[in-house]
């Protein structure tokens, strides 16, 4: 009985530690509008995605630093990244950035992913854009303007 009890206790402890590790490594996707509204995990990294705003890419000469804006067709947030961007990264294309917000309201990305062909977009980004687009169509039909007024 003692051996069975210790085995069950060991399996329970291993399961608990495994679940805790999954919880710590889970990466949440948050839309740009939710980030602007302050509805994002403040104590951990998360993913944000959308389209790179046309004309927003700024690169420092001789540096790997790049700043750009990401939009979900309703709101925009500034993103700062240091590193080599994917070959498919460009204005008007879908991206997903992993990182966290800084105190100044800029998303500091650890990694930037770009879509891999002309027809694919990350499911989370496509869903977020579709929701904002359908909200925009409904608001336009009612005569309202689509604005980033979540603050």
Secondary structure, DSSP 8 states (H G I E B T S, - for coil): -HHHHHHHHHHHHHHHHHHHHHHHH--EEE-HHHHHTT-S-TTS-EEEEEEE-TT--EE-TTSSEEEEEEE-SS-EEEEEEES---TT--TTSEEEEEEEE-TTS-EEEEEEEE-SSSS---HHHHHHHHHHHHHHHHHHHTT--------
